[in-house]
Amino acid sequence: MSDSAAPLRPIDLARAAGISTQLVRNYADEGVLPPAIWTDSGHRRFHARHREALLTYRALARGYGMDAARGIMRAVHAGDVPEALTLVDAGHAALHAQRQNLRAIGEALEAVAGQDPDASNLPRSGMRIGEVAAYLGVRTSALRVWESAGLLAPTRDPGTGYRLFGPADVRDARMIKMLREGRYLLPQILEVLDGLRRTGSGDALRAAIAQRQAALAQRARAMLEGSSLLHHYLADESLH
């Protein structure tokens, strides 16, 4: 019997991928792997094809995400290769859209960061939280969360205790909204705002944008690796 035809146990696949045997069983149940062979004693037996499927799935998951990778492998094993390729295309389209969005956000943030808050065209100075939320198109709860995280520090009306947002507060809230749309975490945003407030420089902002660009580039490389393994998996499938 050749090595490619030698039966493999769940532990063998688990070791090949660096995961638990239970996760291998879960993948088999979810259709991520081809159907396994059951022994008379009720144990699953896998072969090299299952190991190839497992490694392909794991590579796809790193680039396209677990849900998309699961859908791709399920479609392949159901004989629906066009659907699998559609999911691959959708992943690349989403990544391209994120790149375009990041570029637009970076340009907008540069413009906002360079504005003189006192020269902003706000409805009025000392806006309340509901007015700021409506002006920016966000929920008041979001502004409260940002304040709790130290991103915003509006003053309080001494008589009513209501929050009052000045031009600089509104500018910062606009930047926070844009950065959140770019999937930045609150601690990352705090670093950007602290740098801007402390030095008046956009260096921290540019560093955050560059970090996000690097993350997208890393994901693109992971997608390339996953699609390469998928190509080989499909090529092997055509030989069976």
FENLINJO-V920115 format. One record per residue. N is the residue number from 1. RES is the residue in one letter. PHI is phi in whole degrees, -180 to 180 (999 if undefined). OMEGA is omega in whole degrees, -180 to 180 (none if undefined). Layout:
n: [N N]
res: [RES RES]
phi: [PHI PHI]
omega: [OMEGA OMEGA]
This chain:
n: [1 2 3 4 5 6 7 8 9 10 11 12 13 14 15 16 17 18 19 20 21 22 23 24 25 26 27 28 29 30 31 32 33 34 35 36 37 38 39 40 41 42 43 44 45 46 47 48 49 50 51 52 53 54 55 56 57 58 59 60 61 62 63 64 65 66 67 68 69 70 71 72 73 74 75 76 77 78 79 80 81 82 83 84 85 86 87 88 89 90 91 92 93 94 95 96 97 98 99 100 101 102 103 104 105 106 107 108 109 110 111 112 113 114 115 116 117 118 119 120 121 122 123 124 125 126 127 128 129 130 131 132 133 134 135 136 137 138 139 140 141 142 143 144 145 146 147 148 149 150 151 152 153 154 155 156 157 158 159 160 161 162 163 164 165 166 167 168 169 170 171 172 173 174 175 176 177 178 179 180 181 182 183 184 185 186 187 188 189 190 191 192 193 194 195 196 197 198 199 200 201 202 203 204 205 206 207 208 209 210 211 212 213 214 215 216 217 218 219 220 221 222 223 224 225 226 227 228 229 230 231 232 233 234 235 236 237 238 239 240]
res: [M S D S A A P L R P I D L A R A A G I S T Q L V R N Y A D E G V L P P A I W T D S G H R R F H A R H R E A L L T Y R A L A R G Y G M D A A R G I M R A V H A G D V P E A L T L V D A G H A A L H A Q R Q N L R A I G E A L E A V A G Q D P D A S N L P R S G M R I G E V A A Y L G V R T S A L R V W E S A G L L A P T R D P G T G Y R L F G P A D V R D A R M I K M L R E G R Y L L P Q I L E V L D G L R R T G S G D A L R A A I A Q R Q A A L A Q R A R A M L E G S S L L H H Y L A D E S L H]
phi: [999 -74 -61 -68 -97 -66 -67 -122 -91 -54 -65 -66 -67 -61 -67 -64 -102 71 -130 -85 -66 -65 -67 -61 -63 -62 -62 -64 -67 -85 86 -67 -106 -63 -55 -86 -95 -100 -82 -62 -86 86 -106 -81 -127 -112 -135 -58 -61 -68 -64 -63 -64 -63 -67 -65 -61 -62 -68 -62 -63 -65 -98 -99 96 -64 -63 -65 -63 -63 -64 -63 -69 -62 -64 -61 -74 -88 82 -106 -63 -57 -66 -61 -70 -62 -66 -63 -61 -63 -64 -68 -64 -65 -65 -62 -64 -65 -63 -64 -64 -64 -63 -66 -64 -60 -65 -67 -65 -59 -67 -67 -63 -85 -77 -84 -55 -69 -98 -71 -97 -89 -55 -166 -83 71 -78 -82 -61 -66 -68 -65 -60 -67 -64 -94 77 -127 -86 -62 -63 -65 -63 -67 -63 -64 -68 -62 -82 85 -83 -125 -143 -66 -79 -121 -67 -63 -87 -104 81 -69 -67 -126 -101 -85 -56 -66 -64 -67 -59 -64 -64 -62 -65 -61 -59 -64 -67 -65 -65 -88 69 -84 -82 -59 -62 -66 -66 -60 -63 -63 -67 -61 -64 -68 -71 -75 -116 73 -100 -94 -61 -65 -63 -64 -65 -66 -64 -64 -64 -67 -62 -65 -65 -67 -65 -64 -65 -62 -66 -65 -64 -63 -63 -64 -68 -66 -65 -64 -59 -66 -64 -68 -64 -66 -62 -68 -88 -87]
omega: [-179 179 -178 -179 -178 -180 179 177 175 180 179 177 -180 180 -179 -177 -179 -179 180 177 179 178 176 180 179 179 179 -180 -176 -180 177 177 174 179 179 175 -180 178 178 -180 176 178 177 174 -179 178 -177 179 178 178 178 178 -180 -180 176 179 -178 178 178 -178 179 -179 -173 -176 -174 -177 -180 180 178 179 179 -177 177 180 179 -177 175 -180 -178 -179 177 178 178 -179 175 178 176 179 -180 178 179 179 179 179 178 179 178 178 180 180 180 179 -180 179 179 179 -180 180 177 -180 -179 -178 -178 -179 171 -177 -178 -179 -178 -177 -180 178 176 178 180 -179 176 -173 179 179 178 180 179 -179 -177 -178 177 177 177 179 178 179 179 177 -180 178 -180 -180 179 -179 180 179 179 176 179 175 -176 -179 -175 -176 179 174 176 -178 175 -179 -180 178 -180 177 -180 179 176 180 179 179 -180 -179 177 177 176 176 175 178 -177 177 177 180 179 178 179 -177 179 179 -179 -179 -175 -173 -175 -177 177 -177 -180 177 -180 178 179 178 180 179 178 177 179 179 178 178 178 178 179 178 178 177 179 179 -180 -180 177 178 178 178 180 180 179 178 177 180 -178 -180 -177 none]
